[in-house]
Amino acid sequence: PHYGQPATIREAQLRTWQSGLKNVGMAVITDAGDSLDIHPRNKTVTGERLAAWALAKQYGKDVTYSGPLFKTMKVEGNKIILSFDEIGKGLTTFRRPCTGFEIAGEDRIFHPADARLGEGAQTVVVSNPEVKHPVAVRYAFKDYVEGCLFNMSGLPASSFRTDNW
């Protein structure tokens, strides 16, 4: 599949934020986006999330400022177990199916993945019966996505990929 600019722009924004640059924050809005416009009309959600970041990082307030951020992956048989930072009290899908995950084997062909929360809602378990030996996962790595993975504070997970293909 082709991954266009929005997916790679989000990835570049995430990497810039995680690089440690001073006074740089990021608001994930995959749950409030617009499929027809890269600039969503609902500016309130973006503003509130950036304000939470500023309160936490600039003013030292105890507020949740980020949704889940991919940390590590572990292959177990035909499944990949994903771990995240910024999960707070746990992960949730708010009882919706968790779509947007894809999994690939050594052939580098991504398939839609079955994704479910792991034990204690601390991880995500990803698989597809067609992928016997998985090596990579992508989440919300398309031009437009509606996020399904959140922390219990209601902030969405950032899109990510475990590969560099």
Disulfide bonds with the S-S distance in Angstrom:
Cys98-Cys148 2.39
